[in-house]
Amino acid sequence: MGHPSCRKRTQGDTQVIPFEIHGPSLALSICVVAPLLAIGNLIVWRQTRDRTVLWWAAGNLFTAIAGAVVLAPLPGDGNDVAAYALMALALCGFWAGVRCFQRKPMDQMPLTFLAGLGVALAAVILAVSLPRAEGALPSLMVIAGLSAVCSRELLGQQSNVARAASRFVGILFGFNALFFVALAYPASVAQPGLVRLAVAAETLILLIGWNFGVVMMAMQRYLDMAIQLATHDDLTGALTRRAFGEHARQQLLLAARGSPPPSMLALDLDHFKRINDTHGHAAGDAVLVEFVRIAGTCLRRSDLLGRIGGEEFAVLLPLTTGAGALALAERIREEVAATPILHRGASLRVTVSIGVAEFGRHLRDLDGLMNAADTALYRAKHRGRNCVELLPGTTSAFPTIRLDWDGRYASGHPVIDAEHEYLICMINKLIAKAQTEDDVRNLHGDLKATLHWLDRHFSHEEAILSGIGWTGAENHVDQHRQLSARGNELLAGIVDGKRSFAELLDFMIRDVIGIHLAQHDTAYFPLLPAEAAHSGANA
């Protein structure tokens, strides 16, 4: 006789063998595939001792048991009730693994299983007490809810670790949540055979997709860790000498093509050997770690900090004039001198000497720039340490530079382009006035007018972006607010004598022009066709 789906039907002279998905066969596939995946997880755990894969192995094992329960000869709807409860626990294991992968507190992991067990038991109780047609509803909704939680954990992570793979698995769990919500529809639960078949098929798909995704997540994380170890100093987190050189050469190539020049800082902690000899090498390590942290608070994302060797460091400042580099170096020196470093009850005071050099006509490569900064550092040491020295002849207090309007900045929108060009013109006027002004505080009115006009430009630009419906407009507005706040902060510091004109000039050239206008603004340029541009101008 055989199973009805395997019988032959005759239509005329043609024999047709109908194809039907067999629910028990899918359940059997789950019973075979899930344990194999769990064994693979355990093998990975033996090699890496990463507890993340233990949670994933637990999820796979619970899924395998759920498939076996479906095949067991239990009375009534016992198979469904028990299988759904086990699937809920499997999802708890997957969820715990995701949290562990993201380095979230491990002490909360057992609570995840306990909470899942409580929810699963509640679903069992409801399933037994409800009529047969509605008994599957609580379990289906529990599984949908746990799938949604897993999806949120994966799609909501902020770190860059395995982000693409996490999104893939997060979307997979999101689809699983929607699938089980759809199965909870009354017309579906009224057909328990159809529900069992659909659940078995979806579980098998999720099982394979999930494990494929987590393998990608793990591989990406270990690749990122390998790159991190190869390019960053394992003690301080600063770039290694080799990685610093590679990144710095890329920045110098850009400068050679006409971008605003970068500057180099050479930094050396004063009397560092004395710290090691007096307090031990552990104290020396603590000083190095804290120094990098302090220096990092003064730097920006585009700046490169590298550990050249021992207590020697280098910083490359892209799009930064020598005057701006001097101001930044002085800020680092002051912060280091003012911050005590606590180690085993002792308060250690350290200072740093800094040499500054600017990329220019006589310094066109990395070796020359670093040698110039080292020469300036050597002079700072001989001046008595805890000071900043600029190599004579590399730059002036207020550099004679001029920004030119470049076609690369053109968006095609007449209002935006006219205001960008006018902004560059205003900055050039400030540079020219600074050359002849003895006290830059006398430029307060010009500086205030420039920042006020910059705010007006931001307002006009935001109105245009709102009109074209750019999806990145909200983030762009946040950047405007940050730039405005930073500009006003520097202006107030100049009036109080706590900030220099060089810092504000560096901010305008590097942050406003070099980064925001020349890089961030170009993201919306393709959305400004000629028609929209003319309509925006008329408006």
Residue pairs with C-beta under 8 A, 6 or more apart in sequence:
3 22
5 18
5 19
5 20
5 22
6 17
8 15
8 16
8 17
9 15
9 16
9 18
10 16
21 197
21 201
23 70
23 193
23 196
23 197
23 200
24 70
24 71
26 197
26 200
26 201
26 203
26 204
27 67
27 68
27 70
27 71
27 200
28 67
28 71
29 67
29 204
30 63
30 64
30 66
30 67
30 200
30 203
30 204
30 207
31 64
31 67
31 68
31 71
33 204
33 207
33 208
34 60
34 61
34 63
34 64
34 67
34 207
35 60
35 61
35 64
37 60
37 207
37 211
38 57
38 58
38 60
38 61
38 64
40 211
41 53
41 54
41 56
41 57
41 60
42 53
42 54
42 57
44 50
44 53
44 218
45 51
45 53
45 54
45 57
50 218
51 100
51 106
52 97
52 100
52 101
52 218
53 97
53 218
54 97
55 93
55 94
55 96
55 97
55 100
55 109
56 93
56 94
56 97
56 211
56 214
57 93
58 90
58 93
58 96
59 90
59 91
59 92
59 93
59 94
59 97
60 90
60 93
60 207
60 211
61 90
62 86
62 87
62 89
62 90
62 93
63 86
63 87
63 90
63 203
63 207
65 86
66 82
66 83
66 84
66 86
66 87
66 90
66 203
67 83
67 200
67 203
69 79
69 82
69 83
69 86
70 79
70 80
70 83
70 196
70 200
72 79
74 82
77 127
77 132
77 135
77 136
77 192
80 127
80 135
80 136
80 139
80 192
80 195
80 196
81 123
81 124
81 127
81 128
81 135
81 139
82 124
83 199
84 120
84 123
84 127
84 136
84 139
84 140
84 142
84 143
85 120
85 121
85 123
85 124
85 139
86 120
87 143
87 203
88 116
88 119
88 120
88 123
88 139
88 142
88 143
88 146
89 113
89 116
89 117
89 120
91 116
91 143
91 146
91 147
91 150
92 112
92 113
92 115
92 116
92 117
92 146
93 113
94 150
94 210
95 112
95 116
95 146
95 149
95 150
95 153
96 109
96 112
96 113
97 214
98 150
98 153
98 154
99 108
99 109
99 112
99 153
100 106
100 109
101 214
101 217
101 218
101 221
102 153
102 157
102 159
102 161
116 146
119 142
119 145
119 146
120 142
122 138
122 142
123 138
123 139
123 141
123 142
124 139
126 135
126 137
126 138
127 135
127 136
127 138
127 139
128 135
130 137
130 138
132 192
133 186
133 189
133 190
134 186
134 189
136 183
136 184
136 189
136 192
136 195
137 184
137 189
140 180
140 181
140 183
140 184
140 189
140 195
141 180
141 181
141 184
143 176
143 180
144 176
144 177
144 178
144 179
144 180
144 181
144 184
145 177
147 173
147 174
147 176
147 177
147 180
148 173
148 174
148 177
150 170
150 173
151 170
151 171
151 173
151 174
151 176
151 177
152 170
153 170
154 166
154 167
154 169
154 170
154 173
155 166
155 167
155 170
155 171
155 174
157 163
157 166
160 224
161 220
161 221
161 224
162 216
162 217
162 218
162 220
162 221
162 224
164 216
164 220
165 213
165 214
165 216
165 217
165 220
166 213
166 217
168 213
168 216
169 209
169 210
169 213
169 214
169 217
172 206
172 209
172 210
172 213
173 206
173 210
176 202
176 206
179 198
179 202
180 199
180 202
182 188
183 189
183 195
183 198
183 199
188 194
188 195
188 198
189 195
230 240
230 243
231 239
231 240
231 242
231 243
232 238
232 239
232 240
232 243
233 239
233 240
233 307
235 285
235 288
235 289
236 288
236 289
236 291
236 292
236 307
237 292
238 244
238 292
238 305
238 306
238 307
238 313
239 247
239 304
239 305
239 306
239 307
240 306
240 307
241 306
241 307
241 308
241 309
243 306
244 304
244 305
244 306
244 307
244 308
244 314
244 316
245 306
245 366
247 304
247 316
248 304
248 306
248 316
248 366
249 366
251 262
251 304
251 316
251 318
252 262
252 359
252 364
252 365
252 366
252 369
254 318
255 261
255 262
255 318
255 359
256 364
259 319
259 514
260 319
260 320
260 321
260 401
260 509
260 510
260 513
260 514
261 319
261 320
261 321
261 358
261 359
261 360
262 316
262 317
262 318
262 319
262 320
262 358
262 359
263 316
263 317
263 320
263 321
263 322
263 324
263 325
263 356
263 357
263 358
263 359
263 395
264 314
264 315
264 316
264 317
264 325
264 356
264 357
264 358
264 359
264 369
264 370
264 372
264 373
265 314
265 315
265 316
265 317
265 325
265 328
265 329
265 332
265 354
265 355
265 356
265 373
266 312
266 313
266 314
266 354
266 355
266 357
266 370
266 373
266 374
266 376
266 377
267 295
267 312
267 313
267 314
267 315
267 332
267 352
267 353
267 354
267 377
268 311
268 312
268 313
268 352
268 353
268 354
268 377
268 381
269 287
269 288
269 291
269 311
269 350
269 351
269 352
270 350
270 351
270 352
270 353
270 381
270 385
270 386
271 350
271 385
272 284
272 287
272 310
272 311
272 350
275 283
275 284
275 287
275 348
275 350
276 283
276 284
279 343
279 346
279 348
282 343
282 344
283 343
283 344
283 346
283 348
286 341
286 343
286 348
287 341
287 343
287 348
287 350
288 307
288 311
290 339
290 341
291 313
291 336
291 350
291 352
292 305
292 307
292 313
294 332
294 335
294 336
294 339
295 305
295 313
295 315
295 332
295 335
295 336
296 305
297 335
298 328
298 331
298 332
298 335
299 305
299 315
299 328
300 511
302 318
302 319
302 510
302 515
303 315
303 316
303 317
303 318
304 315
304 316
304 318
305 313
305 314
305 315
306 313
306 314
306 315
306 316
307 313
308 314
314 370
314 373
317 324
317 325
317 328
318 510
318 514
319 509
319 510
319 514
319 515
320 328
320 506
320 510
321 358
321 395
321 399
321 401
321 502
321 505
321 506
321 509
322 356
322 357
322 358
322 390
322 394
322 395
322 396
322 399
323 395
323 396
323 397
323 398
323 399
323 500
323 502
323 505
323 506
324 502
324 503
324 505
324 506
324 509
324 510
325 356
325 358
326 356
326 388
326 390
326 502
327 499
327 500
327 502
327 503
327 506
328 503
328 506
329 354
329 356
329 388
330 388
332 352
332 354
333 351
333 352
333 353
333 354
333 386
333 387
333 388
336 350
336 351
336 352
337 349
337 350
337 351
337 352
337 386
340 347
340 348
340 349
341 347
341 348
341 349
341 350
342 348
351 385
351 386
352 386
353 377
353 380
353 381
353 385
353 386
353 387
353 388
353 389
354 377
354 380
354 387
354 388
354 389
355 372
355 373
355 374
355 375
355 376
355 377
355 378
355 379
355 380
355 388
355 389
355 390
355 391
356 373
356 376
356 388
356 389
356 390
356 391
356 394
357 363
357 369
357 372
357 373
357 375
357 376
357 390
357 391
357 394
358 394
358 395
358 399
359 369
360 394
360 395
362 368
362 393
362 394
363 369
363 372
363 394
372 391
372 394
373 391
375 391
376 389
376 390
376 391
377 389
379 389
379 391
380 387
380 388
380 389
383 389
397 502
398 431
398 434
398 435
398 501
398 502
398 505
399 431
400 431
400 435
401 431
401 509
402 428
402 431
403 424
403 427
403 428
403 509
403 513
404 424
405 420
405 421
405 424
408 518
409 417
409 420
409 421
409 517
409 518
409 521
410 417
411 417
411 420
411 521
411 522
411 524
411 525
411 528
411 533
412 525
412 528
412 529
412 530
412 533
413 464
413 528
413 532
413 533
413 536
413 537
414 533
414 534
414 536
414 537
415 460
415 464
415 536
415 537
416 460
416 461
416 464
416 521
416 528
419 457
419 460
419 461
420 457
420 517
420 521
422 453
423 453
423 454
423 457
423 512
423 513
423 517
424 513
426 449
426 450
426 453
427 450
427 505
427 508
427 509
427 513
429 446
430 443
430 446
430 447
430 450
430 505
430 508
431 505
433 443
433 446
434 440
434 443
434 501
434 505
437 443
440 494
440 500
440 501
441 494
441 495
441 497
443 501
444 491
444 494
444 495
447 491
447 494
447 504
448 491
450 508
451 484
451 487
451 488
451 491
454 483
454 484
454 487
454 512
455 484
458 480
458 483
458 484
461 480
461 521
462 473
462 476
462 477
462 480
464 536
465 473
465 476
465 524
466 473
467 532
467 536
467 539
468 524
468 527
468 528
468 532
470 476
470 524
470 527
472 523
472 524
473 524
476 520
476 523
476 524
479 516
479 520
483 511
483 512
483 516
486 507
486 511
487 504
487 507
487 508
487 512
490 499
490 503
490 504
490 507
491 504
492 499
493 499
493 503
494 500
494 501
494 504
528 536
